[in-house]
Amino acid sequence: MPVFENMLTFEWRLFYTCVATFIINLPFGYLRGGLRKLSFWWFLAIHIPVPMVIIIRKFHDLELTWILAPFLLGSFFLGQFAGRKIYEWKPYRVLNPEKQKTNFK
């Protein structure tokens, strides 16, 4: 009897998808931390990971249902939030005190 026989159940596939969604969103949340809120680049940092999450969901053969949506949305926004908090803790650049947020100009 293989040790990893039950690693492909629905619960495990959901877990793998949520972890991958969280990890994918970490760098985008980090990038978003240094951008001016509601700017073009800020919106891109939120929406670029969406196709990657859809591909991962399709790879694990999970259809988007009302049961699955809270887990995926939660891990998506937790990854964005954690990345932003990491940026606040250790920013990738030190800005002038009077100019805290930039718009990549």
NUVOMI-909336 format. One record per residue: residue number from 1; x, y negated, z of N, C-alpha, C in turn. Coordinates in Angstrom, 2 decimals. Each point is the difference from the previous one (the first is absolute). Layout:
! residues N
{NUM,{X,Y,Z},{X,Y,Z},{X,Y,Z}}
...
***
This chain:
! residues 105
{1,{0.84,1.17,0.00},{-0.84,-1.17,0.00},{0.90,-1.25,0.00}}
{2,{-0.12,-0.83,-1.04},{0.84,-1.20,-0.08},{-0.29,-0.98,1.15}}
{3,{1.04,-0.67,0.43},{-0.12,-0.93,1.12},{-0.82,-1.23,-0.40}}
{4,{0.16,-0.48,-1.24},{-0.65,-1.23,-0.44},{-1.27,0.27,-0.79}}
{5,{-0.68,1.08,0.29},{-1.19,0.38,-0.76},{-1.12,-1.03,0.15}}
{6,{-0.18,-0.55,1.18},{-1.11,-0.92,0.24},{0.39,-1.46,-0.17}}
{7,{1.12,-0.29,-0.64},{0.44,-1.39,-0.14},{-0.69,-0.72,-1.16}}
{8,{-0.84,0.67,-0.75},{-0.69,-0.64,-1.12},{-1.50,-0.09,0.22}}
{9,{-0.43,0.05,1.24},{-1.42,-0.18,0.29},{-0.36,-1.47,-0.21}}
{10,{-1.28,-0.30,0.02},{-0.46,-1.37,-0.20},{0.61,-0.95,1.03}}
{11,{0.06,0.44,1.25},{0.52,-0.87,1.05},{1.47,-0.34,-0.23}}
{12,{0.80,0.97,-0.41},{1.42,-0.26,-0.25},{0.18,-0.89,-1.23}}
{13,{-0.77,0.23,-1.06},{0.10,-0.85,-1.18},{-0.40,-1.43,0.33}}
{14,{-1.01,-0.16,0.84},{-0.41,-1.33,0.45},{1.12,-0.64,0.82}}
{15,{0.62,0.77,0.87},{1.11,-0.51,0.82},{1.17,-0.44,-0.88}}
{16,{0.40,0.83,-0.97},{1.10,-0.34,-0.90},{-0.32,-1.27,-0.79}}
{17,{-1.23,-0.12,-0.47},{-0.40,-1.17,-0.78},{0.04,-1.25,0.85}}
{18,{-0.48,0.08,1.23},{0.02,-1.17,0.89},{1.42,-0.42,0.37}}
{19,{0.86,0.97,0.25},{1.40,-0.32,0.32},{0.68,-0.65,-1.21}}
{20,{-0.22,0.55,-1.18},{0.59,-0.57,-1.21},{-0.54,-1.40,-0.26}}
{21,{-1.28,-0.22,0.23},{-0.60,-1.32,-0.17},{0.62,-1.00,0.96}}
{22,{0.19,0.41,1.25},{0.63,-0.87,1.00},{1.43,-0.36,-0.41}}
{23,{0.77,1.00,-0.43},{1.41,-0.22,-0.37},{0.11,-0.89,-1.23}}
{24,{-0.87,0.20,-0.98},{0.04,-0.83,-1.21},{-0.30,-1.46,0.33}}
{25,{-0.89,-0.25,0.94},{-0.40,-1.36,0.31},{0.96,-0.74,0.92}}
{26,{0.90,0.70,0.67},{0.97,-0.67,0.87},{0.83,-1.06,-0.72}}
{27,{0.67,0.32,-1.11},{0.81,-1.05,-0.65},{-0.84,-1.14,-0.56}}
{28,{-1.22,0.30,-0.45},{-0.84,-1.07,-0.53},{-0.51,-0.91,1.12}}
{29,{-0.28,0.54,1.16},{-0.35,-0.82,1.14},{1.18,-0.84,0.46}}
{30,{1.19,0.59,-0.05},{1.22,-0.74,0.35},{0.20,-1.17,-0.96}}
{31,{-0.16,0.25,-1.28},{0.14,-1.05,-1.00},{-1.07,-1.07,0.21}}
{32,{-1.20,0.41,0.29},{-1.11,-0.93,0.20},{0.24,-0.90,1.20}}
{33,{0.78,0.46,0.99},{0.27,-0.80,1.17},{0.74,-1.29,-0.30}}
{34,{0.78,-0.02,-1.08},{0.76,-1.19,-0.34},{-0.64,-0.88,-1.04}}
{35,{-1.24,0.30,-0.36},{-0.67,-0.77,-1.05},{-1.08,-0.91,0.59}}
{36,{-0.28,-1.06,-0.74},{-1.07,-0.91,0.40},{-1.34,0.72,-0.16}}
{37,{-0.84,-0.10,1.01},{-1.28,0.70,0.00},{-0.87,-0.48,-1.15}}
{38,{-0.67,0.95,-0.64},{-0.92,-0.20,-1.12},{0.68,-0.51,-1.27}}
{39,{1.31,0.15,-0.12},{0.70,-0.35,-1.23},{-0.10,1.18,-0.98}}
{40,{0.44,-0.24,-1.21},{-0.03,1.05,-1.03},{0.82,1.21,0.42}}
{41,{1.22,-0.24,0.51},{0.88,1.10,0.40},{-0.54,0.74,1.21}}
{42,{-0.67,-0.71,0.88},{-0.62,0.61,1.17},{-1.07,1.00,-0.44}}
{43,{-0.84,-0.40,-0.97},{-1.02,0.91,-0.53},{0.64,1.20,-0.71}}
{44,{1.08,-0.24,-0.72},{0.68,1.12,-0.66},{0.55,0.99,1.03}}
{45,{0.56,-0.49,1.09},{0.56,0.89,1.04},{-1.08,0.86,0.62}}
{46,{-1.23,-0.46,-0.02},{-1.10,0.81,0.53},{-0.50,1.00,-1.04}}
{47,{-0.08,-0.41,-1.27},{-0.68,0.83,-1.00},{0.91,0.91,-0.81}}
{48,{1.30,-0.22,-0.01},{0.90,0.89,-0.76},{-0.02,1.44,0.53}}
{49,{-0.07,0.24,1.31},{0.02,1.40,0.46},{-1.29,0.78,-0.29}}
{50,{-1.07,-0.67,-0.39},{-1.28,0.69,-0.20},{0.09,1.11,-1.06}}
{51,{0.57,-0.25,-1.19},{0.11,1.11,-0.97},{0.86,1.16,0.51}}
{52,{1.04,-0.31,0.78},{0.84,1.07,0.55},{-0.79,0.86,0.99}}
{53,{-0.84,-0.62,0.80},{-0.83,0.74,0.94},{-1.00,0.86,-0.75}}
{54,{-0.56,-0.51,-1.08},{-0.94,0.79,-0.80},{0.70,1.21,-0.60}}
{55,{1.22,-0.17,-0.49},{0.76,1.12,-0.57},{0.28,1.05,1.07}}
{56,{0.38,-0.43,1.20},{0.25,0.96,1.08},{-1.27,0.74,0.38}}
{57,{-1.12,-0.72,0.05},{-1.28,0.63,0.32},{-0.37,1.04,-1.05}}
{58,{0.21,-0.33,-1.26},{-0.29,0.96,-1.08},{0.96,1.19,0.06}}
{59,{1.27,-0.25,0.34},{0.98,1.08,0.12},{-0.43,1.01,1.05}}
{60,{-0.54,-0.47,1.11},{-0.46,0.89,1.05},{-1.43,0.49,-0.22}}
{61,{-0.56,-0.31,-1.16},{-1.33,0.46,-0.40},{-1.07,-0.41,1.01}}
{62,{0.00,-1.28,0.36},{-0.98,-0.54,0.93},{-0.87,-1.00,-0.74}}
{63,{-1.30,0.22,0.01},{-0.94,-0.94,-0.58},{-0.31,-1.08,1.02}}
{64,{-0.20,-1.22,-0.45},{-0.31,-1.09,0.91},{-1.45,0.12,0.46}}
{65,{-0.20,0.32,1.25},{-1.33,0.14,0.59},{-0.11,-0.93,1.19}}
{66,{-1.20,-0.09,0.56},{-0.21,-0.84,1.18},{0.73,0.55,1.21}}
{67,{0.26,1.28,0.02},{0.74,0.60,1.12},{1.49,-0.32,-0.13}}
{68,{0.51,-0.03,-1.21},{1.43,-0.22,-0.24},{0.38,-1.48,0.03}}
{69,{-0.90,-0.87,-0.40},{0.31,-1.43,-0.14},{0.53,-0.65,1.28}}
{70,{-0.58,0.23,1.18},{0.56,-0.66,1.19},{1.45,0.40,0.30}}
{71,{0.34,1.24,-0.27},{1.38,0.45,0.24},{0.97,-0.67,-0.97}}
{72,{-0.37,-0.05,-1.28},{0.90,-0.61,-0.99},{0.09,-1.51,0.19}}
{73,{-1.13,-0.66,0.22},{0.04,-1.44,0.21},{0.74,-0.35,1.29}}
{74,{-0.21,0.80,1.03},{0.69,-0.24,1.26},{1.50,0.15,-0.14}}
{75,{0.46,1.05,-0.67},{1.44,0.18,-0.17},{0.58,-1.05,-0.95}}
{76,{-0.80,-0.45,-0.97},{0.44,-1.06,-0.91},{0.27,-1.29,0.78}}
{77,{-0.99,-0.42,0.79},{0.14,-1.26,0.72},{0.96,0.11,1.19}}
{78,{0.11,1.17,0.60},{1.01,0.18,1.05},{1.42,-0.11,-0.56}}
{79,{0.21,0.53,-1.20},{1.31,-0.13,-0.64},{0.32,-1.45,-0.32}}
{80,{-0.98,-0.74,-0.51},{0.19,-1.42,-0.27},{0.28,-0.76,1.29}}
{81,{-0.76,0.28,1.03},{0.15,-0.68,1.29},{1.36,0.31,0.62}}
{82,{0.40,1.28,0.00},{1.28,0.38,0.58},{1.16,-0.62,-0.76}}
{83,{-0.09,-0.05,-1.33},{1.04,-0.64,-0.80},{0.13,-1.48,0.31}}
{84,{-1.13,-0.66,0.19},{0.02,-1.42,0.34},{0.61,-0.23,1.38}}
{85,{-0.31,0.89,0.96},{0.57,-0.11,1.34},{1.51,0.26,-0.03}}
{86,{0.45,0.92,-0.83},{1.44,0.24,-0.14},{0.68,-1.25,-0.57}}
{87,{-0.68,-0.67,-0.94},{0.57,-1.24,-0.55},{0.11,-1.06,1.10}}
{88,{-1.01,-0.13,0.84},{0.07,-0.98,1.08},{1.13,0.33,0.97}}
{89,{0.26,1.27,0.21},{1.07,0.42,0.89},{1.36,-0.21,-0.63}}
{90,{0.15,0.35,-1.28},{1.29,-0.11,-0.69},{-0.25,-0.47,-1.44}}
{91,{-0.06,-1.32,-0.21},{-0.24,-0.51,-1.36},{1.19,0.23,-0.92}}
{92,{-0.30,0.12,-1.31},{1.07,0.25,-0.97},{0.75,-1.26,-0.35}}
{93,{-0.51,-1.15,0.41},{0.73,-1.25,-0.20},{-0.42,-0.99,1.09}}
{94,{0.91,-0.89,0.33},{-0.27,-1.01,1.00},{-0.35,-1.29,-0.75}}
{95,{-1.17,-0.53,0.28},{-0.48,-1.18,-0.68},{0.19,-1.24,0.87}}
{96,{-0.12,-1.13,-0.62},{0.02,-1.25,0.75},{-1.19,0.00,0.96}}
{97,{0.16,-0.55,1.19},{-1.11,0.00,0.96},{-1.25,-0.71,-0.53}}
{98,{0.19,-1.05,-0.82},{-1.18,-0.71,-0.50},{-0.65,0.69,-1.19}}
{99,{0.68,0.97,-0.60},{-0.55,0.72,-1.15},{0.02,1.49,0.33}}
{100,{-0.98,0.48,0.73},{-0.02,1.39,0.47},{-0.45,0.96,-1.09}}
{101,{-1.00,-0.35,-0.78},{-0.52,0.89,-1.04},{0.34,-0.56,-1.37}}
{102,{0.38,0.88,-0.92},{0.37,-0.44,-1.34},{-0.96,0.60,-1.01}}
{103,{0.16,-0.46,-1.23},{-0.80,0.50,-1.11},{0.90,0.43,-1.15}}
{104,{1.23,0.40,0.28},{0.98,0.43,-1.01},{0.18,-1.06,-1.08}}
{105,{0.25,-1.23,0.38},{0.22,-1.06,-0.99},{1.47,-0.17,-0.26}}
***
